[in-house]
Amino acid sequence: MWWDALGNYVTSLGFGTDDTAYDQWWTTSERRVHLVGKGVVRFHAVYWPAMLLSAGLPLPTDILVHDCVTVDPGHRMSGAGR
């Protein structure tokens, strides 16, 4: 599942079909920022860069990790932890 999900990041920009957006937002961009939740940081900081390296594609320049998004103090939006 993660291989498909991570691959969507570049294919959603047109990688392999319409390289204009891919070039603008990934290849020639000065910064390639990933904003991820703390629960998936391993996939975005280890597996995704490894996939990019193996394909010869540019790596993210920044990986910003946020805590859980909450709706009420102490209640994650997913409902976990209630």
Secondary structure, DSSP 8 states (H G I E B T S, - for coil): -HHHHHHHHHHTTTTTT-HHHHIIIIIS-S--EEEEEGGGHHIIIIIHHHHHHHHT----SEEEEE---EEETTEETT-TT-
